[in-house]
Structures are given as structure tokens and as C-alpha cells.
Amino acid sequence: MTFVQVVLARNGKVQSGAEIRDNAIQQALSLVAPCQRLTVAPHPAQDGSTAPAPTVVGLDAGSVAGLVRTIGALRPSLAVVEGQHLLQAITALRGAFPSLRIIVDFHNIESRLDLDIRLGTVPAALRPVAKMLQRRRYRSAVAADIDAARIAGEVWTCSARDRDALLALGFSGPVTVVPNPVPSWCAEGHAALAGGNEVLFVGHLSYAPNIRAVEDLCRRVMPRLRRLEPAAQLHVCGRAPHPGLVSQVHARGHRLTANPDDLAPIYRQATALAVPLREGGGTRIKILEAMAIGCPVVASAKAVEGLGLTPGMHYLAAESPDGFANALAGLIRDRGRAEAMVAAAAEFVRRNNGAAAVARAVRRAVESVAAGPKDGRR
């Protein structure tokens, strides 16, 4: 018995949440049977013209043909394709190998994520109209989600919330929840809380929802927090920062670290992680990182959706700028409460998102009967 994992070609350095998940899935698969990673390359144009839907990556035809040839030679018992955005690869594999067991690992429900991000760019009062204008694009994205799921035959999702969303779109096949992992560099566990007044934000800094979250922190949250705690400082950290975001952070007297090599000391030096996300999807690995390493978290409901966390126990919930400022000030002033919250959060993510938890979920999913229950739930 052998497995293959199919991923989009990358530069080899693990940086994004998707890449962290891909590595964890491969490691878990390898505990069941030998697993070889295969890559497919995007089409050289990379302008969307070669993709069947806005949420799908146009792939290089030669690369897809090479994937088919390689799998024909390897004759694996299972292929796990990382993401519905590789729909063209899924379609080619099913056409070439009708009996091959294929699982598509949905990192997000891409149709919902794409619509959420687009609606997030317009004022709330205009969103009903904007949603109507996005109808054709959304339907195309939904069709891509369903096509990927049906052609593969089986799906993994990051959370029960994503599983239920996919079933609500009309997929009736087996869907298994495989939780997002705590990154391996967090394995040493959480350390003593840092003192000070540093508020941290971590994320891909060219990603629109993260840019808007940083703008919210700079313009609305930090001025309010500094009225309560004058020494409070914002530290924005992540890869590929948008130039406008860099200017805004510096103009307001805050700190930005671009493309950090090691996040561990950055989390350990922070008083709290603040995540005021308003749109986006999936389950955020930045939340898992912070909790595993011992950094208290203040977050919106959108930021923690799908993780199963309890507000007040594992993190502090906030939605408004005043809510974030008050919660952050509370953590700065009451380190005892912060310590208790950190301990509960670290235990939660170790139990539910550690390497052993991911490995158990993958093993159960691989060993289960492909047909699954009639309602698709597992």
C-alpha cells in the first residue's frame, strides 16, 4: 500500500498555513503507509484565463500530464489532493484512473471565502447589492467546490463548520474533519508570559482580510488602548507586506517585522495576539500557534470560527474597537487571568490540534470505508 499527496508547486520554504497543513497531512499519511509528494505547476500565464472558475488555479498542461504519468507508474492505493483549487488535476486523475481512491483536502470552502472577502470591501449597507452583483462569480465558485468534491469522491475539511457548509452546498459524499495542525516548531510548549505592553498581529500581509485587520488595529484599536495604557505598542509581523500597510504602521509609530525566520521569540515577547478579522475562512493557524506557545489571544468570532474554543476560557472575545482595547488592557493589567487562559488554551490545542490528534484523524479517514454514511458525515 502506498499513497501520494498532490500539492501546488512552491519554493520549498514552509510559510503559509496551507503549507503547514500540507506538511502535517503528509507526515500523518506516512504513519499509515509510504507517502510520496507530487507537485503540479501553475500555468505560466497566471492571469485566470486558464482556470475554469475564479477560485481554481489554472495549471500547466504539461505538468498535469506529468502527474498522470507518474501516478500511472507508482500505482498508489490513495491520492490526497491538497485543495479544490487543483480541480484540473483532480479531473485529469479521475479520467485516467477511474478506480483510484482520491480525497480532496479542502483547506477552505473556497466559494464562501471568496464571496466573504469581496463583500468585506464594501460598506455593510451596500452588501446586499454587492452580493447580487457577485452572484455569477459565486455560482461559478460553488460549482468548482462541488465538482472537485464529486469527482474526487471523498473530502476532508478543517472543521465541522466547513464540513456542514460543504454539505449545505449539495455534496452528499463522505466528509471527514481533519483538524488543522499546531506547527511543529510549537512542540516545545508554552513558556512564561511576557511582561510589557506589546500587542501582536501575525499574518500574510498582502492578504486583503489581514490588511483590513491591521488597518483596524492602527486606526481604531490602538488609539483607544493607548488611552487606557499609554505605553502600548503594536507589532505587525508577517510575510510579503503590502507597501501601503508598511507606511501606515510606521506612520502611527508602530513596529513591523517582514518575513520573519522564527516566530517563536516574536510570540513569546508579546503581551497578547490581537486578531480583529471581519472576513476570511478556514481555521487560522496563527491562533493555534499563539495558544500553543503561550501568547494570550483576543479575537473576533470570525477569527476563531471552526476551532471550538470557549470565549473567556481559551481567549477573550471582542468585536468592536472598544471591545478589543478593553480586553487587551485587561490582559496587560491582570497577568494572573492571562496565565490561566494561556494554560487552558495550550492544553486545548495540544489535545485537539497536536500531531497525535491530526495523525489519529488521518488514520481514521484513510481506514474508513470510502462510501461512508449516507448523509456524508463522519
N, C-alpha and C positions, 0 to 999 in steps of 0.2 A: 504494500500500500504506500503510495506517495501522493503528495499534494503539491499544487503550485499556487502561488499568490501573484496576482496581476496588478501592477501599480503603474501610475503615470511616471515617466522618466523624470528624475530630479538630479540635483547637483551632488547628492550624496551626504550632505550635512543635515541632520535632523533638526528642524527649526519649528515647523508648524505643528499644530495639534493633529492635523491629518497624518503627518509623517510619524508623529509619536504613536498614534493609534496603529498605523500600518506595521510599525516595528513590533509593537506588543502583540498584534494578531499573528504575525509570522512566528514570533517566539512561542506563543501558545500552541499554534498548529504543529510546530516542530516537536512538542512534547508528546504528540499523538502519533505522528509519522514524519519521515523526512519531508521537508518543505522547501521548494526552490522558488525564489522570487524572480519573476519575469517582468520586463518593462515594455511599455508602448510609448511611442513619442508623439507629441502633438504635430499637427500639420504645420509645415513651415509658414503658411500664411498667418495663422493665429489671429484671424480677423472675424471669426464667427461664421464666415461664408461656407465653411466645410462642415459645420455642425448641424444636426437635424433639429436642434432646439437650443434656446438661449442658455440653458443650464448644462449643456453637453459640450465636451471638448472635441473639436474636430481633430481626428487622428490621422497620422501619416499612413497612407495605404500600404506602403512597403513595410512599415513597422507592424501593422496588423497582420499582414501576410506572413511575416517572420514569426509572429507569435503563434499563429495557427500551425506553421511547420514545426516549431519547437514542441508544442504540446502534442502534435501527432507523433513525434519521436519519443517523447517522455511517457506518453500514455498514462497520465495521472488518474487516480481514482476520484480526485476532487480538485476543483479550481475555485478559489476565492478571489473575486474581482473587487478591488477597493474603490467603490463609488459608482453611482449610476451615471456620472459624467463620462464613464468609459463605455457608454451604450454601444458604440460602434464595435468595440472589441467583444462585448457580450454577444451581440448579434452574430458576429463572424464565428465565434466559438460554437454557438449553438447550431449554426448552419453546418459547420464542418463536423461536429461531434454531437449528434442528436441524443446520445445516451449518456454523455458526460454529466456528472453532477456539478452544477455551477451554483455558487452562492454569491450574491452581490451584497457587499457590506455598505449599507447606507450610512455615511458619516453625518448626513443631514437629510431631511426631506427637502430636496432642493427647490421644488416648486414653491413651497411655503416660505422658505428662506429668501428666495429671490423676490417674491412679492412683498415680504416684510421689509426688506431693505429698501425697495423702491418707494413704498408708502412712507417710510421713515424720512424721506427727503422733502415731504410736503407738509404744510400745516395740518393739524388734526381736522379742522373744519372742511378742508378740501379733500380729505382722504376718500370719502365715498365716490367722488367724481374721479379721482385718480385711480381708484380700484376698477372702475368701469373702463377707463382708458387702457388699463393693463390686462383686460380680460383675455385678449387673443394671446398675449405673451404667456399669461398664467396657464391657459389651457394647453399650450404647447409644452410648457414645463411639466404639467401634470401628466400629459401623455408620455413624456420621456421617463418620468418616475415609474409609471405603471408598465411601460414597455420593458424597461430594464428588469423590473421585478418578475414579470410574467415570463420573459424569455429565459432568464436565469432559472426561475422556478422556486428559489428559496431566497430569503432575505435575512440579514442581521441588521439590527438598529442599535443605536447608542443608549436608548432609554425606552421605557414603556410608553412615554408620551409620543415619541416618534413612531413606535410600533402602531399605536392606536390611530395616529394621523395617517399612516400609510394604508391601514385597513379601511379608514373612512374614505379614502380616495377611490377605493374599489378593488384593491388587491385582495384576493381570497386565499392565497397560498400560505405556507408556513413562514412565520416571522419570529425570530429568536432575538431576545435582548442580550447583547454582549456589551457590558459597560465600558466606558472609556477608561483608560488606564492612568494610574499615577505614574509619571515619568520615572525611569529607573534611577535618575540622579537624586530623587527624593527618598530613596530607600533607607538612608541613614536615620530618618525620622526627624521629629521636630526638636528644636533647640529652645533655650530660654528666650523669653520675649525681649525684643529690643526696647530700649527706652527712647526718649526723644519725641519728635513730632512729625515724622515723615510719613506722608500719605503716598502710597504707591499705586500706579496703574501699569499693567503689563499687557501687551498685545501686539498684533501685527498693525503697524502704524500707518499703513496705506489702505487699510480695510475701512470702508465707509462707516459702519456702526462704531468702530473703535475711535475713529476721528471725531465723530459726534460726541462720544462719551468723554473724550479728553477736552473738547470744547466746553462741555457742560461743567466739567471739573474746574477748568480755568476761569470761566466767566461767572459761574453761579455758586458752585460749592465752596471753593477755596476762599473767596471774599467773605462768605458767611462764617466759615470755620475760623478765619483769622480774627474775626470779631470776638470769637469765644476763646481762641488760642492763638495769640498774635505770632508766635514763633512757628506755626505750622507751615510745612513746606511740601510741595507736590514734586514727586519724582516720576516722570513718564519714561517707560522703558520698553523697547521692542525693536523689531526689525523693519527695515525699509520705511523710515518715517517720511511722511509727506512734507514737502518744504514749507507749506503754509502752516502746518501743525508745529513744526520746529520753531518758526518765527513767533507763533502765538505763545508757546510755552516759555520761551526765553523773554519775550516782551513783558510777561507778567511776573518775571523774577523767579521762575521755577527751573527745575533741572530736567534734562533729557539725556538718556543713555541709548545710543543707537546700536543695534546689532550686538548685544552683549554675548560674550562667550560663555559666561557662567551666571545663571540666575540665582543660584543658592545664596550667595552673600547679599544679593540685592533684596531678596525676600527677608533674610534674617535681619537686615538693618532697618526694615520698615516697621512703623508702628501699626499700620493696617493697610490692607489692599482695598481700594475703592473701585467698584465696578458698576457705574450707572448706565448700563446698556438699556436701550429702548427697543432695539430690533436686532435680529440675528437668529441663529438657530443652533441646533446641536447641543451638546453638553460641553461647557467650557473647561478645558484642561487647566487654564490658569487658576480657576477656583480650586481644583484638585491639588495643583502644585502648592498653592499658598497654604491650604489646610494641612497637607502632608508635612510641610516643612516648618509649620508653626507660626504663620502670619495670620492674624485675625482678619476677617473679611466683613465688609459692609457692601451689600449688593442689592440691586433691584430684583424683582421677581423674574424678569426676563433673563437676567444674568445667571440665575441658578436653576432655571426650569429644567426638569428632567433628571436632576441629581438626587431628589428625595431628601433634601436637607430640611431641618426644622429650624425656623427663624427663632432667634433668642437662645437656642441651644448650640447650633453649629455656626451661625453667622448672625449679623444684625441686618434686618430688612430696612430698606429705605427706598422711597420713590421720588420725593421732592428734593430740591437743593437744601432746604432747611432740614429735612429728614436726614440727609447724608451728613450735613455739618454737625447736627446734634449727636448722631450716632458716633461719628469719628471723635468728637470732643469727649464723649463718654468713655471711649476706649483709651484715649490719652490720659484721662484722669483716674480711671478705675482699672488698674492693671490686674487686680485680683479677678475681676469679672472676665477680663480678656484672657487670662491664664486658663480659667475654667472652660471657656468657649473653645480655645485652641486645643485643649486636651480632648474634648468631646469630638471636635471636628476631625482631628488626626486619627482617632480610633475609628470613626465612621468611614473615612475614605480608605483606611487600611483594610477594613473588613469588606467594603463593597467595591473598591476600585484598585486594590493592590494586585500584584502579579498573580497571586494564587486565585483571586476572585475571577480575573479575566481568563486564566487558564481553565478553571472549572466550567465557566460559561461556554468557552470554545469547545472543550471536550464534550460537554452535553449536546451542544448543537451539532457537532460532527458525527457523534454516535447515534443521534436520533434518526428515526425513520423519515425519509425525505418528504413523504406525503403529508405528515403532520396531522393534527386535529383539523376537523372540517372548517372551523372558524379562523384558522391560521394563527391562533395564539399559542405561545409557549412561555 
